[in-house]
Amino acid sequence: MKYFLRAVFLLPLFLCLPSGAAETPREIIARAVVSTDAVTQRTLVSSLMGQGEEVIPELLTAWRSDAIFLYKTDSATIPVVLSGDKDAAGAQVATRVDNGQPLQDAAGQPLRIVGKDYKTADHTSALRRAMKAVLDIVDLVSPNRTKRLQAVQTIGQAQDASKIAVLEARLPLETDPHVQRALREALALIRLKDANEAVKLAALVELKELSTLSSSDFLKKFLTEAEAQKNATLIAATKSALHSVETHRDVVDFLGTIFRGLSLGSILLVLALGLAITFGLMGVINMAHGEMIAVGAYTTYLVQNIFGTGIVIPFFGLSLGIPGMNLSGWAYQFYFVAAIPLSFLMAALVGIGLERSIIQWLYRRPLESLLATWGVSVVLQQIFKLMFGSNNVQVSSPVYLSGNWTVNDIIFGWNRVFVIGFALMIVFGVWLVLTRTSLGLLIRAVMQNRGMASCMGVRTERVNMLTFGLGSGLAGLAGAFLSQIGNVGPSMGQNYIVDCFMTVVVGGVGNLPGTVISAFSIGLTDQALQQILLDPVIGKILVLLAIILFLQWRPAGLFVTRSRSLED
Amino acid sequence: MIKKFVSLLGVGALALCAFVGSASAADTVKVGVLHSLSGTMAISETSLRDILMFTADEINAKGGVMGKKIELVIVDGASDWPTFAEKAKQLTEQDKVAVTFGCWTSVSRKYVLPVLEKNNALLFYPVQYEGEEESQNVFYTAEAVNQQATPAVDYYLAEGKKKFYLLGTDYVYPQTTNLVLLEYLLSKGVPLENIGGGFVKDSSGKITNAGKYTGFGHTDYQQIVAEIKQFAASGDACVISTLNGDTNVPFFKEYAASGLTAETCPVVSFSISEDEFRGLPAAQLVGQLGCWTYFQSIDSPANKKFVADFQAWLAKTTATGVVKEGRVTCSPMVLSYDGMYLWKAAVEKAGSFEVDKVRAALKSGLSFDGPGGKVTTQKNMHLTKNVYIGETKADGQFKILKSFDSVYGEPWLKGKFK
């Protein structure tokens, strides 16, 4: 009925068409782009379904990725695609969508246009879905594996019997094992709708063998239908298929939880390692640790803007303009790699400044160091507010950190894999510094007995300064990473400081391996509880409760370190 | 501390103005503004103070209310609920304001309520809330659940969505909204197993809690996103999010990283407006949906004039603490603006500033053509208004996909959908 109405509504539109030759796909797309009516747009796009012209996926993909622009003249709006490099005036060559010819001015000369001449052609999610349906059929033979996979899944889930022939034709040609599986699943799902019971049974056997998570809903629905029909063979076959899907789901959940636990543990570790040095080794109750993390995150934000269009920072009435490098593409995406060492340096410098100005007077007075660093943390938060505003700032994720590998239905997010590797590298680096360098030797000497080390000729002041700088720099690294998964704002440090102290205290103050083990234990426990209870709030409460009980049992944490620095 | 000092100065300056202008005191009417100008809520609420200052200036420039100029008494609720009650007391008992505009969180409103009822004062409340309340001392210009959440569900159903995942921050507004949504979805024939997020049942088997909740400031959304991914594996799924504030950032970053997109499984958020967008990563949010009674992108002369006037006011205002760069307009701001004009209309209709008479005028069904379209007051102290569904764009604005005209504001929804 709905479609009939739409057809009636569209009829006058078609009548308005110039008579004669049918529209080319280019013309249809051009008309869809300039149309202001969402239904017309969708109908036009859907009419391209099944047509083989190569230009269709090219233009639809361009539209979806905001690469089709509307060029406005006085009389008309012309959809164009831009190409070539920008010249000195920022102008680019434009190609008309409707005929593939270069855009021309009144005199028939090719026209180069600049940014203010055009705007991006809009699209809605419903329209993108219509485009996707067209592209799905095209995508079945796409060289891109992900695209083929998605296309097959969408077609299968629609359970449309008319698509069986296309999928069957594709099956022997497909070389990728994942897409092959998806094709078999799609065919089986469509065949569940078949009238013939033997076909249904064969489909169920196939689904049991494949055991995909995506088939579970369809199987459950099928089970209710089979039960309604009281068909015992079908019920048994469906139950057996469902059972094998659920077994698979348990495995996915179990392995997924372990991976997520490791990733959360790595984040805690990166966060807490700096504190394990400033608090654990040096004995400074460093309440400003969270703000050192924020320094790292804001450095990442600055680097991002310097790689981009630049930034203006108001600072005590002065306005500091930093020009940008206006990079794009991979050069811009590289910003995060550059930001990592810079965050370390920046936070280390701030840490050294803090140590020289305040903390060096407080080594023997831990309670006062708590108050002083808490004050510093408030001051730093205000400075962030003055420089960057009290709102959170936007840090975008580079492409190489915003995808995932999905192996056997378990998601391995690139950012999560990165943090695990990152954490291991940092731990390894810190271990190298502490055990294989002369600075490490001095640090350990000073931390064990400051007075004695001093008597032996160690310049303890300098070692203290560098150690605090190292701890702060590590916090800066944590900040650079956190900008990829969470908020960057003036009070972001406050959100993490409790977790940091918790990790260090559970691991045993002054013991770096203890911090590593405690970070991973807390991470795994937290994720396991979330998975079992399915409630993050109660999960978090239980973790905290477990830690309180643990500290009742072992007040000094996992590993007890005897160090004079704590007894000074 | 500094902020408090500045705001004290501000109050002092206002008091001074009042004193200087006391000769013409008969020509002004005091109007209270009760928002958090410091603390965690300041980011959102300061915008509402700004828009109220703008509205008062605009009304005064046109001759005021019944010939009297509006004199704003601005106080700071400081994101602290008992402070809200204290300041409300100060406004009603000491300053004797004719009306107050204010509050953002539901809990601040609940704290202010007894003060208002004791003194028979009137508050205009502008921010989407959970309903289940109808005080004679509050006029709710806010979106009720049926002016935001249920239209979003209607939109999803029309788009062919079959599975709904409910997710929210752990406090009263998301929990109440999700319970109402659960009833609504069931009434629309969506089976219980197609509603994700989990349920809590009491001993009799009645569902007392629906959806997945995370605390304020939660940062780790891995497990939830993995669950949504499994939920959405069989297609036609969507997420209804009442996540609040900056927890949206880690959620959407995780969501995008796991490969879920607006095309495969869209998210509609009820707490992200243009104003919140200023601190969110645009790339991860593009294509996700919002649902409000106003978007800055509404293409109407009234809205264009409103946006331009507000920007012009921002450029020339000398008031302290007003941020001038990168400002946008959003639904709570426009509902504050509409509220002040509706109050003006009610006063003029009643011919008096007396609360009882103004209330009676409000209940009689006054209309105002605001930036978001026509709004009309109702007997139940709520507002009939248009509802829009929009899709987020990379520039932090919304492309409007669908609008519902003149939706009646209904606060009592629990148990309504059978």
Interface residues (C-beta under 8 A of the other chain):
Chain A: A38 D66 D122 T124 S125 A126 R128 R129 K132 Q150 Q153 T154 Q157 A158 T212 L213 S214 S215 S216 D217 F218 K220 R249 V252 G256 T257 R260 S263 L264 I267 G389 S390 N391 N392 V393 Q394 V395 S396 S397 L401 S402 G403 N404 T406 D409 I411 G413 W414 N415 R416 Q484 I485 G486 N487 G489 N495 D526 Q527 Q530 Q531 L534 D535 P536 V537 K540
Chain B: A42 I43 E159 K163 D170 E193 G198 K212 Y213 T214 G215 G217 H218 T219 D220 Q222 Q223 I224 V225 A226 E227 K229 Q230 A233 S234 G235 D236 D246 V249 P250 K253 E254 A256 A257 S258 G259 A262 E263 T264 P266 R278 G279 L280 P281 A282 A283 Q284 G287 L289 V323 E391 K393 A394 K399 L401
